Amino acid sequence: MALTLDEVRHVARLARLRLTEAELEAMRQELSSILEYVDVLQEVDVTGVVPTAQVTDVVNVVRPDEVRPSLPVEEALAGAPHREGDFFKVKPVFE
């Protein structure tokens, strides 16, 4: 599946990428190649293959939650660039 330059421009705009014409052409070729490979994979018969997210026997190793004392306020805020009382002071996210 070959992408057009307009399709690549659209994807670049969605990703907020500013690409030169040369970069657009390079991306067009690379993305088209990836999509062609996906088309090949679509032809593979996977009947009877169980969907898999992880192919190794990796298991998350987590420690049990246990209550422990937290850092003293002064120690926690020692490296804070700005603070207000016993809190970190940050710029507002919503105004």
Residue pairs with C-beta under 8 A, 6 or more apart in sequence:
1 32
1 35
1 36
1 39
2 28
2 32
3 28
3 31
3 32
3 35
4 28
5 24
5 25
5 28
7 28
8 19
8 24
8 27
8 28
8 31
9 19
9 24
11 27
11 31
12 18
12 19
12 24
12 27
19 27
70 76
73 86
77 83
77 86
77 87
77 88
80 88
80 89
82 88
82 89
82 90
83 89
